[in-house]
């Protein structure tokens, strides 16, 4: 097969859709050795992604250099190049496919990560919400097959877009292979020293925005006098100011904000942490939860939505608006070492279902079926 991909996010996004795209492309390139992969991207930033080690990957870019032309090429004109190259299957990795793709003989697949902009419209600017909605509707209507990254997302596609259930397959995400290996002691000491953080701590990883609900962790630590530092890793938005204001007004000690953490440093932070707390209101899947499981770190997260799919039966699920419940769970994990070890190992066992070879096999079956 000659399989095309919308690879913009792999070369342009540091997290989220970028991580998903890089994982999928690396996984398929290393497991579908007899198939050719064509990455369609308006720009290339090799510091984020450099697939040159794979002989079966080819990168396709537009000839024009104008920014508007590049956007037009990706959303529409790329169809001409897709046809010229004899692509059999085209996979939109980030919730969209080029317009008029359905008018060609090329079969199309689209991955839908979430429909949070429809479930929680108040969290988005109207113009952004309208753009996301238009792209998702078009892709789900015109694509030959839809991949949802969780059962929750599949349910949302059916509910909000009216898509027939039989058109949707659930294929879970994986996480960066850097999480599969234990970090050496030298790396642990280097990272802890670099960021001036202690040996034991509570960890939060994710964008610091209202939907992620970080403030509830800080309230739990403060109001219940939990004597363990909190390390926060993530891009800050205006919501971070609310969190920092609460910290300052209540003189909360031991809160560490980390910025620009490198990819190979993140596994160290996960593996060294005593517990990972992820109180997000809603996600399409929740990759940080899976990263914690691979790191053999106990997880506390939302009891609603997709989180049980990512965290498995042994993670701890709470009402993420209830700081008392979060505090009780944190205290249980950090005070009962045997309990902590047990749920960490059970979580690691559960994470094995998300191995790259399993995901590659599922995607290959979908491509072949088309």
QUIBELNOR-V916250 format. One line per field, one symbol per residue. ss: DSSP state (~ for helix, > for strand, _ for the rest). A space follows every 10 residues. Layout:
BEGIN
ss = ???
END
This chain:
BEGIN
ss = _>>>>>_~~~ ~~____~~~~ ~~~~~~~~~~ ~____>>>>> __________ ~~~___>>>> ______~~~~ ~~~~~~~~~~ ~~~~____>> >>________ ~~~___>>>> >>___~~~~_ ~~~__~~~~~ ~~~~~~~~~~ ~~__>>>>__ ~~~~~~~~~~ ~___~~~>>> ______~~~_ ____~~~~~~ ~~~~~_____ _>>>>__>_~ ~~_~~~~~~~ ~~~______> >>>__>__~~ ~~~~~~~~~_ ____>>>>__ __~~~~~~~~ ~~__>>>>__ ______~~~~ ~~~~____>> >>____~~~~ ~____>>>__ __~~~~~~~~ ~~~~~_~~~~ ~~~~~~~~~~ ~~~~_~~~~~ ~~~~~~~~~_
END
